[in-house]
Amino acid sequence: MLGFSGDPDEMQKLSDFLSLATIFYVDDIIANTTIELRKTYKKLTLIAATALVYGFILISRNTRDFQTIVGLTCINPHDL
């Protein structure tokens, strides 16, 4: 995310947000879940696998890519 250049104020907001965020590293459980989701849904699903493994709700503007994944709840923050 920080590899993109943009408005300095917006980039600072992003950096500030990331400093508060919890980082989840890819472990064997997430990697294996990603592999199984990829076989079934044919899309890159690392984010979905992480949400499923930890029981999280996925928040994304791109709900279309995640809507068919069984057991995953995905919401668009702009719809709230």
MIFIBA-511019 format. One record per residue: residue in one letter; chain; x, y, z of N, C-alpha, C in turn. Coordinates in pm, whole numbers, plus 50000, padded with zeros to 5 digits. Example, Ala and Ser with C-alpha at 12.3 -4.5 7.8 and 13.67 -1.06 7.14 Angstrom:
  code  unit  n.east  n.north   n.up  ca.east  ca.north  ca.up  c.east  c.north   c.up
     a     A   51319    49431  50780    51230     49550  50780   51320    49670  50780
     s     A   51285    49775  50708    51367     49894  50714   51290    50003  50787
This chain:
  code  unit  n.east  n.north   n.up  ca.east  ca.north  ca.up  c.east  c.north   c.up
     m     A   50081    49881  50000    50000     50000  50000   50085    50125  50000
     l     A   50193    50120  50073    50276     50238  50082   50367    50254  49959
     g     A   50364    50157  49870    50443     50165  49748   50383    50258  49644
     f     A   50260    50299  49664    50196     50392  49573   50229    50535  49616
     s     A   50242    50622  49518    50262     50762  49553   50129    50833  49536
     g     A   50104    50926  49619    49978     50998  49615   49991    51129  49690
     d     A   49877    51187  49715    49873     51311  49791   49943    51290  49925
     p     A   50040    51374  49959    50114     51354  50084   50027    51346  50209
     d     A   49919    51424  50215    49830     51418  50331   49760    51284  50338
     e     A   49715    51233  50223    49648     51103  50220   49746    50990  50254
     m     A   49868    51000  50204    49968     50899  50235   50002    50899  50384
     q     A   50003    51017  50445    50028     51024  50590   49914    50960  50667
     k     A   49791    50983  50624    49676     50919  50688   49686    50767  50678
     l     A   49726    50719  50562    49743     50575  50542   49852    50522  50633
     s     A   49963    50591  50640    50073     50550  50727   50030    50549  50874
     d     A   49957    50651  50914    49906     50657  51052   49813    50541  51082
     f     A   49725    50509  50987    49633     50396  51005   49711    50266  51018
     l     A   49807    50244  50930    49884     50120  50933   49964    50105  51062
     s     A   50004    50215  51122    50079     50206  51248   49991    50155  51361
     l     A   49860    50167  51346    49766     50119  51447   49713    49979  51416
     a     A   49734    49933  51293    49677     49807  51248   49752    49687  51304
     t     A   49681    49578  51319    49743     49451  51355   49780    49379  51227
     i     A   49901    49329  51220    49949     49260  51101   49940    49111  51124
     f     A   49876    49041  51031    49864     48896  51037   49955    48837  50930
     y     A   50049    48758  50973    50145     48699  50881   50087    48570  50823
     v     A   50135    48536  50706    50089     48413  50639   50160    48296  50705
     d     A   50081    48212  50771    50135     48090  50830   50083    47972  50749
     d     A   50113    47850  50793    50072     47732  50718   49920    47719  50706
     i     A   49847    47755  50811    49702     47743  50808   49643    47838  50704
     i     A   49689    47961  50704    49638     48058  50606   49682    48018  50465
     a     A   49805    47973  50450    49854     47931  50317   49771    47815  50264
     n     A   49745    47715  50347    49667     47599  50303   49522    47636  50273
     t     A   49465    47725  50353    49329     47772  50327   49325    47849  50195
     t     A   49426    47930  50171    49434     48004  50045   49440    47908  49926
     i     A   49519    47804  49937    49531     47705  49830   49396    47640  49801
     e     A   49326    47600  49906    49195     47536  49886   49093    47632  49826
     l     A   49093    47757  49872    49002     47856  49814   49036    47883  49668
     r     A   49163    47888  49638    49206     47913  49499   49160    47800  49408
     k     A   49169    47676  49455    49122     47562  49375   48973    47572  49347
     t     A   48898    47617  49445    48752     47623  49434   48704    47747  49360
     y     A   48760    47861  49391    48706     47988  49342   48790    48053  49232
     k     A   48908    47999  49203    48992     48043  49091   49037    48188  49100
     k     A   49041    48244  49218    49086     48382  49235   49188    48386  49347
     l     A   49265    48492  49346    49359     48512  49455   49279    48539  49582
     t     A   49295    48457  49682    49205     48461  49797   49278    48469  49931
     l     A   49398    48523  49932    49473     48534  50057   49397    48616  50161
     i     A   49336    48724  50118    49260     48808  50211   49140    48731  50265
     a     A   49071    48660  50178    48955     48582  50221   48998    48470  50315
     a     A   49108    48403  50285    49156     48295  50371   49189    48347  50510
     t     A   49253    48461  50518    49287     48520  50647   49160    48552  50726
     a     A   49062    48609  50659    48935     48640  50726   48866    48514  50775
     l     A   48866    48409  50694    48803     48284  50735   48875    48219  50853
     v     A   49006    48214  50847    49083     48149  50953   49062    48219  51088
     y     A   49056    48351  51086    49042     48426  51211   48896    48461  51245
     g     A   48803    48422  51159    48662     48451  51185   48627    48598  51171
     f     A   48696    48667  51083    48673     48810  51062   48569    48834  50954
     i     A   48508    48951  50958    48427     49002  50849   48522    49078  50757
     l     A   48516    49048  50629    48601     49116  50532   48533    49245  50488
     i     A   48604    49354  50497    48551     49484  50455   48625    49525  50329
     s     A   48550    49538  50221    48609     49572  50092   48505    49638  50003
     r     A   48549    49731  49921    48457     49788  49821   48430    49686  49712
     n     A   48518    49589  49696    48506     49488  49592   48440    49361  49645
     t     A   48315    49372  49682    48245     49257  49740   48218    49149  49637
     r     A   48213    49185  49511    48180     49088  49405   48277    48970  49404
     d     A   48406    48996  49423    48504     48887  49420   48491    48791  49537
     f     A   48423    48832  49642    48417     48751  49763   48278    48693  49792
     q     A   48177    48735  49720    48040     48700  49755   48008    48551  49745
     t     A   48081    48475  49667    48049     48333  49651   48127    48243  49747
     i     A   48217    48299  49825    48299     48217  49915   48217    48176  50036
     v     A   48193    48047  50048    48110     47992  50155   48175    48019  50290
     g     A   48096    48072  50382    48142     48097  50518   48204    48233  50539
     l     A   48221    48310  50431    48283     48441  50441   48177    48550  50436
     t     A   48184    48642  50529    48099     48760  50526   48183    48876  50478
     c     A   48137    48940  50371    48207     49055  50314   48109    49170  50301
     i     A   48150    49284  50353    48062     49402  50343   48138    49519  50280
     n     A   48065    49602  50210    48120     49723  50151   48102    49836  50251
     p     A   48210    49901  50294    48195     50006  50395   48113    50125  50345
     h     A   48103    50141  50215    48024     50251  50159   47875    50223  50163
     d     A   47839    50098  50195    47698     50061  50208   47648    50074  50351
     l     A   47737    50105  50443    47697     50115  50585   47630    50247  50615
